[in-house]
Amino acid sequence: MIRENLQEVKATLKPEVKLVAVSKFHPVEALQEAYDAGQRVFGESHVQELVAKEEVLPKDIEWHFIGHLQTNKVKYMASFVSLIHAVDSLKLLKEIDKQAQKCGRTIDVLLQIHVAKEETKFGFTPEEVKDMLAEKSWKECQHVRIVGLMAMATNTDNENQIAQEFDMVQQLFEEVKKDFFASEPSFKELSMGMSGDYLIAQKHGSTMVRVGSLIFGMRNYEVKR
Ligand SMILES: *Cc1c(COP(=O)(O)O)cnc(C)c1O
């Protein structure tokens, strides 16, 4: 099943768009199955779960942390995480920098942009992110590399609204790239799109989609509800 699901999702993606298989709440057997089908990039949103899975699964997996991250938990993943998608404060950026330095590495991150019309979504507003970048103290973080932006659209059936939100983030991405990262080709990632809206996201410049339930099925906690 997982192998077929992966193939179906991949068949709809442009070759340059990276598929992050969101495996939160699924057992290691499910991840192993995806791995055996060739998937190497996995996204998790809970630190303990990420750490436990990393310990037992193959070492060539590229682990992405996609959830809301508390500063006191950065240390548990700093030695191995490939990309942290949802940096939503300068404080968190500084903590990632500190922990990355301790591990003698540089960690790639994305800045999360708040566009959804929901209070529960974290992230910088467009104004906040521009203010933070203009303020320059982030440049002291030598052990983090900001490689792009991440956003989640409103959870709605209204595809026009979703498209509008992704379009806004795409425009912000271009603006931020021009104003703050013009000399840095590594600033090129736009993480947008989940199972329900990744095709819309792909039309609006997404370079990385985070797809869970279409690959792994319903998550256990959702079944239990
Ligand atoms: C759970 C989650 C996803 C995947 O959601 P699906 O609808 O299962 O594809 C993507 N992004 C984030 C940030 C998530 O927490």
PDBQT file of the ligand as one rigid body, heavy atoms in Angstrom, charges set to zero:
ROOT
HETATM    1  C1  LIG A 301       0.974  16.586   9.828  1.00  0.00    +0.000 C 
HETATM    2  C2  LIG A 301       1.586  17.648   9.006  1.00  0.00    +0.000 A 
HETATM    3  C3  LIG A 301       1.655  17.554   7.596  1.00  0.00    +0.000 A 
HETATM    4  C4  LIG A 301       1.056  16.393   6.808  1.00  0.00    +0.000 C 
HETATM    5  O1  LIG A 301      -0.320  16.430   6.830  1.00  0.00    +0.000 OA
HETATM    6  P1  LIG A 301      -1.190  15.465   5.883  1.00  0.00    +0.000 P 
HETATM    7  O2  LIG A 301      -2.474  16.184   5.757  1.00  0.00    +0.000 OA
HETATM    8  O3  LIG A 301      -1.302  14.172   6.588  1.00  0.00    +0.000 OA
HETATM    9  O4  LIG A 301      -0.479  15.350   4.585  1.00  0.00    +0.000 OA
HETATM   10  C5  LIG A 301       2.301  18.567   6.912  1.00  0.00    +0.000 A 
HETATM   11  N1  LIG A 301       2.851  19.618   7.536  1.00  0.00    +0.000 NA
HETATM   12  C6  LIG A 301       2.812  19.746   8.882  1.00  0.00    +0.000 A 
HETATM   13  C7  LIG A 301       3.440  20.942   9.493  1.00  0.00    +0.000 C 
HETATM   14  C8  LIG A 301       2.181  18.783   9.645  1.00  0.00    +0.000 A 
HETATM   15  O5  LIG A 301       2.141  18.940  10.987  1.00  0.00    +0.000 OA
ENDROOT
TORSDOF 0
